[in-house]
Amino acid sequence: MSKNLIQFLLLVSLALSSSCSAVKVEYDANAIIIDGQRKIMNVASIHYPRSTEQMWPDLIMKAKDGGIGAIETYIFWDVHEPRHRQYDFSGNLELHKVFQLVHEAGLYGIIRIGPYVDGITFSSISGVSQCGFHNTPGIGLRTNNEIYKKEMETFTTKIVNKVKVAKLFAPQGGPIIVAQIENEYGNIVKGYGAAGKKYIEWCAKMAVAQNISVPPMINTCNGFYCDNFKPNNPKSLKMWTENWTVWFKLWGSKDPHGTAEDIAFAVARFFQMGGVLNTYYMYHGGTKLGCTSDGPYITTSYDYDAPLDEF
């Protein structure tokens, strides 16, 4: 074996070992800290079920070429558990494959387990509306209800264990640096009263108990402008999990359109006011595949006037 070939193989070996090395993820109010390096970051929201698996490599690389540092996605309970305790992670639902591609591209990942996500109605929030989960006697959705909490914890644990087995969390050598549980609960918590507060406290404890070794987040901001958002814990990350590029497309309405100048101004203000993670929602919106949409009178297009369009 020639000396040059030995040197080449050694370099390849070092590259592979470094790309799979575990990293420590910490944070404070001003940065996410990855192996001691303080970072603020632009993030791209790309939902894997709203595209095909053949599209993923190109979408991820185009996001990287656009200056993105991480890929964020919801985990869709309604498609992963179409029947009670019957799970589907095939085809364009192979979430582990998505994050493996993210890792290969040299990007970080952010996972939003939900269970509530934008565009998922209460009738399908459980992912098991077809078998009557939401009609279960005594159930109360997204509140301090033991039946619902059991289902939510079962699904959350299923996802976390699947990610752990694939070694996708950053301390395992994977790309995922942040995980979020629940979503937009601040919009409705008052309506649930004391039960809502108990539920969100339970969510936090349940998330910590999953022992994922990356920051588990709940309190974040979704909206057109988040510069004035302040986390309820002053030591937490200031995260803009959904920087809305525009909005849903409704039947009979004009195609939504936002200006790049307005979004750029909003992002600059966010970072100026102490923001850490800004997520373009969407960077690629895609299509709600199958015989579903994201709500009444909403088209199956989820284009969101995103930088990478639906097709």
N, C-alpha and C positions, 0 to 999 in steps of 0.2 A: 504494500500500500504506500503510495507516494506521500511525501511530507505535506504537500499542498492539500491533498484529500483529507489527511488526518486533521489538519487545521480547520478545514471546512466543516467536517463532521463535529468537531469540538465546538465551533461557533453555533452550529445548528442546535446542538445539545444544550448549550448555555441559553440560547434564545427560548427554547421550549421550556426549560426549567424556570426561567424568569417569568414567562407569560403565565405560568400556572402557580406562581408563588402566592402564599397567603398574605393578605394585607390587614392591617389594623385600621378600623374605621371608628373615628370619634367625631365629636362636634362641639361647638359652643355657639354663642349667639351670632358670631361674625363669620364663621366658615365651617365647612365640612373638612375634617382633618383625616387625610388618607396617608398612612405610614409617616405621620409627622408633617406632611405637607398640607398647608392650608389652602383651600380651594373655594372659589365661587364658580358657578357653572351654568351654562345654557344647556337645556335638556330638550329632547324631541319626544313628543307623545306620538307613538305609532302603535295602534292596536292590532295585534296579530290576527284575530278572527275576522277583521275587516279587510283582509287582503289574502292572497294565496301564498303558500309557502315558497313558491317559485319567485315571488316578488321580494321576499325578505332581504336577501343579500344586497340587492340593488338599493332598496330603501335605506338600509342601514349605512351603506357606503356613501350615499348621497347626503345623508344627514351629517356624517362625519366630514365630508367635503364642505359642508355649509358651516363648519365651526362648532358643531354640537359635541358635547363632552359625554353625554349619557342618553340612553333610550329609556323612556318610561312607558309602562303599559298597565292598564287594568287587567285583572284576572276575572273573567266573566263566568259567574256562577251558573247563569242560565244555560250556557252552552256546554260547560264542563260536567254538569250534573243534570242532564235532560230528564232523567227519571231518578226517583229517590234511591240513593246509594248506587246508582249506575253511572259510572264516570266515563268521559270521553276525552282522550288526549291524542287523538289521531289527526292526520292531515294538517289543516291549518290551525289546529288546536294544540300542536306540540310546543308548549311554552318553553320546555327545556331546550329545544332546538333554537328557538328565537334568541335566548340568552347566550347560548353557545356561539351563535353568529355574532352577537354583540361583543362577546369577549374576543373572538378572533379578529374583529375589526379594531380592537384596542380601545373600546369604549366601556363606560360603566353602565350599570343597569339600575332602574328603580322599579320596584314591584308594588302595585296597589291591589291588595287582595279584596278590598271591599268589605262586606258583600254588596253594598249599594254602590252603583256606579251610574253616571249620567246616562239617561236614555233607557235605563232598566226600570220598568214600571213595578209597582208593588206586586202585581199579579205574577210577575216572573222573577222577582228578586231572589227567591230561593233557588231558582234554577229547576224547580220541580213543580211548576204550576200545572204541568200536564197531568200530574198524578195527585193534584189537589192539596199540595202542602199548605197553600195559603188558606185553605178551607178547613184545616185541622182544628178540631174543637179546642178552644181554650188558648189558641195561639195569638200572639200580638207581635207584629213585625217591628223591628228596630226599637225595642223597648225592653224593660227589665222583665222579660218573660222567659221562664225556664225552658219551655219547648223550643222557642226560637233560638235562644242562646245555645242550646245543645246542638241544633242543626248548624248554626254559624260556626261554632267551635270545631265541629266535626269536619266541615269543609275547609276551614282555615288550616287545621292540622294536616289535612290531606295535601294541600298545596305546599305548605312549609316542608313537610317530609319529602315530597317529590323534589323540591328544589334542593334540599339537603343531600338527598341520594345522588343527584346529578352534580353536587359540589359547586353550586352556582353562587352561594354567598361569598362575599369578598374574603372573609377570614378562612374560607376553605380553598381559596385560590380562584374563585369565580368573579364575575363582574358586578354582582348586586351589592350596592352600598347603602341603600335605604329601603325600608318597607313601610307601607302605610296600611292601617286598618281603618275601616269605616270611611265615610266620605260625606262632606257637606252636612254634617249633623248639626252644626251651629244654626242652620236655617230652620230647624224644626224642634230643637231641644226644648224650647219653652212650651210647645204644645204638649209635650209628654210630662212636663212637670218634674216632680221628684223621681219618678220612674226613669225618665230620660237621663238624669244625672247619674243615677245608679248604673244604668246600662252603659254609659260611656266610660265610667270608672271601671266597670267589669271588662269592657273592651281593652282598656289599657293594660290591666292586669293579665288578661288572657294573652295579649300580644307579647308582653314581657316573658311570660311563662313558656312561650314557644322557643326561647333560647336561640335566637337566630344570629346573635353577635353583631348585628348592624343596627343602626338607629331605627326603632319602631315609632312612626309618627302618626298622629291623629289630627292635631290642630294645624291646618295649613290654609292657604287662601286660593279660591277659585274666582275668576272674574276678569273684566277688561282692564282694571287697574288695581294693583295691590301694594302700591308704595306706602300707604298708611296702615297696612295690616301689621298688627303686633301679636305674636304668639302669646297664649295665656301663661306660658312659662317663659320668663325673660331670658332663660339660659338655652332655650330651644332654637333650632334653625328657623329662620324666616324663609319659608318655602312657598313659592307660587306654583302650586301643582297644576293649575290650569290657567294659562295666559290665553284667553279666548281670542283666536284670530278673527272669528266672527261668531256665527251661531248656526243652529239647525236650519235646514231648508224645508219650508212648509209647502205643501201642495198648493199651487196657484199663486205662489209668491215669487218675487224676483230672486235671482241668485244672490245670496249674501256676499258682501264685499267690504273689506276693511283696507285701510291704507297702510303701507309699510312704514310711513313716517310716524303715524300715530302709535303703532306697535313699538317702534324703536324708541320713541319718547317715553312710553310707559315702562319699557325695560330699563332705560337709563335712570329713570326716577326710582325704580324699584331697587336697583343696586346702590344708587346714591343714598337711599334711606335704609341701608343695612341689609338688603336682600342677599340671600346665599344661593338659592337654586331657582332659576326661572325656567318654566316648562312651556314651550310653545304647544298650545292645544287647539288645533292639531298641527303636527308637522306633516303627517300624511293621514288623512281622515279615512279614505277608502270607502267601502260599501258594506252595509248590513246585509250579509248574504242570507239566502234562504227566504222563507215566507214570513219575514219579520221586519219591523222598523223600530225606531227608537221612541215611539210615542204616537198619540193620536194626530193624524194629519201631517206627520213627518215623513218625508220621502226616505227610501232606502239608501240614498246617497248620504254619506257622512263627510263630504268633501271639506267643509269648514273653510273654504277659500285658502286652504293650506299651501305652504311653499311647494310641496309635492302633491299634485292634484290626484283626483280619484283614480285615474287610469295611468 
